[in-house]
Amino acid sequence: MLVSIYEGMFSLQIVEEHIPIFNLIEEVDGGLEEYDMIIENFVERIANYYKYNLRKGKAEILDVWFLI
């Protein structure tokens, strides 16, 4: 999973074998403390969605890379 953090927004991407299979762009309003919690919450939710809905428990997110 690749997490790109921008000013006031972030994006999450899941890539398999150099092919993006999931992309989310989210705008965030609030302070720095909330920003960290929101991103952490989204990473966990999307990782669970990938594991249980897209791959039916047979694959999971192994690495999360952050670009700031």
Backbone as CSV, one residue per row, in Angstrom:
resi,resn,N_x,N_y,N_z,CA_x,CA_y,CA_z,C_x,C_y,C_z
1,MET,0.850,-1.165,0.000,0.000,0.000,0.000,0.899,1.232,0.000
2,LEU,0.533,2.189,-0.787,1.248,3.453,-0.886,0.342,4.561,-0.371
3,VAL,0.820,5.308,0.630,0.070,6.419,1.202,0.819,7.700,0.858
4,SER,0.183,8.579,0.107,0.772,9.870,-0.253,0.057,10.954,0.541
5,ILE,0.833,11.754,1.257,0.265,12.777,2.117,0.548,14.151,1.523
6,TYR,-0.500,14.913,1.334,-0.418,16.262,0.793,-0.995,17.224,1.814
7,GLU,-0.937,18.485,1.538,-1.505,19.485,2.428,-3.032,19.457,2.319
8,GLY,-3.682,18.972,3.369,-5.135,18.940,3.392,-5.766,17.727,2.732
9,MET,-4.963,16.802,2.229,-5.526,15.586,1.626,-4.482,14.479,1.605
10,PHE,-4.944,13.262,1.327,-4.039,12.131,1.187,-4.638,11.140,0.191
11,SER,-3.795,10.251,-0.313,-4.282,9.207,-1.204,-3.724,7.868,-0.748
12,LEU,-4.513,6.834,-0.946,-4.102,5.458,-0.654,-4.182,4.669,-1.955
13,GLN,-3.145,3.899,-2.233,-3.138,3.050,-3.421,-2.671,1.655,-3.032
14,ILE,-3.320,0.662,-3.600,-2.863,-0.713,-3.464,-2.375,-1.151,-4.829
15,VAL,-1.160,-1.688,-4.852,-0.528,-2.087,-6.104,-0.166,-3.573,-6.009
16,GLU,-0.556,-4.330,-7.021,-0.176,-5.738,-7.127,0.584,-5.938,-8.423
17,GLU,1.789,-6.479,-8.312,2.610,-6.759,-9.483,2.703,-5.550,-10.408
18,HIS,2.989,-4.389,-9.830,3.175,-3.123,-10.548,1.896,-2.589,-11.205
19,ILE,0.742,-3.105,-10.809,-0.534,-2.644,-11.357,-1.400,-2.130,-10.208
20,PRO,-1.823,-0.856,-10.266,-2.699,-0.346,-9.211,-4.086,-0.988,-9.305
21,ILE,-4.555,-1.543,-8.188,-5.874,-2.186,-8.177,-6.883,-1.426,-7.322
22,PHE,-6.393,-0.463,-6.532,-7.283,0.320,-5.684,-6.671,1.700,-5.495
23,ASN,-7.507,2.737,-5.531,-7.045,4.104,-5.312,-8.135,4.889,-4.584
24,LEU,-7.723,5.640,-3.573,-8.642,6.471,-2.801,-7.974,7.813,-2.564
25,ILE,-8.688,8.883,-2.807,-8.212,10.228,-2.503,-9.214,10.837,-1.531
26,GLU,-8.694,11.355,-0.422,-9.562,11.874,0.632,-9.065,13.238,1.081
27,GLU,-9.986,14.177,1.230,-9.664,15.502,1.747,-9.878,15.494,3.254
28,VAL,-8.989,16.165,3.990,-9.054,16.176,5.450,-9.108,17.607,5.949
29,ASP,-10.096,17.884,6.792,-10.184,19.169,7.479,-9.879,18.917,8.946
30,GLY,-9.061,19.750,9.532,-8.764,19.598,10.946,-7.299,19.796,11.226
31,GLY,-6.936,19.584,12.501,-5.571,19.787,12.946,-4.673,18.601,12.664
32,LEU,-3.405,18.753,13.018,-2.402,17.729,12.770,-2.697,16.443,13.547
33,GLU,-3.186,16.553,14.767,-3.483,15.373,15.576,-4.571,14.529,14.910
34,GLU,-5.603,15.200,14.436,-6.700,14.496,13.760,-6.223,13.878,12.449
35,TYR,-5.349,14.562,11.750,-4.843,14.115,10.454,-4.200,12.738,10.585
36,ASP,-3.332,12.563,11.601,-2.673,11.276,11.819,-3.685,10.167,12.112
37,MET,-4.642,10.465,12.984,-5.650,9.467,13.344,-6.514,9.083,12.147
38,ILE,-6.886,10.060,11.346,-7.726,9.790,10.177,-6.995,8.900,9.185
39,ILE,-5.730,9.214,8.906,-4.956,8.398,7.964,-4.777,6.987,8.501
40,GLU,-4.437,6.853,9.774,-4.271,5.525,10.379,-5.557,4.712,10.278
41,ASN,-6.693,5.354,10.529,-7.994,4.690,10.449,-8.273,4.214,9.018
42,PHE,-8.020,5.074,8.033,-8.249,4.700,6.633,-7.334,3.557,6.203
43,VAL,-6.057,3.597,6.600,-5.121,2.529,6.230,-5.627,1.193,6.775
44,GLU,-6.047,1.173,8.020,-6.555,-0.059,8.624,-7.826,-0.549,7.929
45,ARG,-8.755,0.366,7.663,-10.010,-0.017,7.010,-9.784,-0.561,5.604
46,ILE,-8.925,0.108,4.814,-8.676,-0.326,3.443,-7.896,-1.629,3.433
47,ALA,-6.958,-1.816,4.367,-6.227,-3.085,4.457,-7.179,-4.237,4.755
48,ASN,-8.129,-4.014,5.653,-9.133,-5.049,5.952,-10.049,-5.291,4.759
49,TYR,-10.458,-4.235,4.068,-11.287,-4.376,2.869,-10.558,-5.222,1.820
50,TYR,-9.288,-4.923,1.607,-8.491,-5.687,0.636,-8.424,-7.166,1.033
51,LYS,-8.080,-7.405,2.296,-7.884,-8.787,2.757,-9.182,-9.601,2.721
52,TYR,-10.257,-9.052,3.251,-11.470,-9.844,3.420,-12.464,-9.742,2.263
53,ASN,-12.540,-8.607,1.578,-13.514,-8.464,0.500,-12.921,-8.748,-0.875
54,LEU,-11.746,-8.174,-1.143,-11.156,-8.359,-2.469,-10.458,-9.710,-2.617
55,ARG,-9.797,-10.184,-1.560,-9.005,-11.416,-1.650,-9.540,-12.557,-0.796
56,LYS,-10.685,-12.391,-0.212,-11.385,-13.424,0.563,-10.494,-14.104,1.598
57,GLY,-9.615,-13.329,2.245,-8.764,-13.836,3.315,-7.511,-14.553,2.841
58,LYS,-7.264,-14.610,1.541,-6.117,-15.350,1.008,-4.884,-14.478,0.804
59,ALA,-5.000,-13.180,0.933,-3.866,-12.260,0.784,-4.090,-11.068,1.702
60,GLU,-3.000,-10.416,2.072,-3.107,-9.243,2.924,-2.038,-8.227,2.542
61,ILE,-2.189,-7.015,3.057,-1.220,-5.950,2.819,0.027,-6.263,3.650
62,LEU,1.175,-6.333,2.990,2.411,-6.646,3.693,3.214,-5.409,4.068
63,ASP,3.208,-4.392,3.217,3.985,-3.180,3.466,3.118,-1.949,3.232
64,VAL,3.353,-0.933,4.040,2.717,0.364,3.836,3.842,1.389,3.705
65,TRP,3.891,2.057,2.565,4.904,3.064,2.286,4.259,4.442,2.343
66,PHE,4.924,5.381,2.991,4.420,6.738,3.115,5.288,7.686,2.294
67,LEU,4.643,8.519,1.484,5.310,9.593,0.756,4.779,10.912,1.275
68,ILE,5.670,11.726,1.746,5.250,13.001,2.323,5.794,14.140,1.481
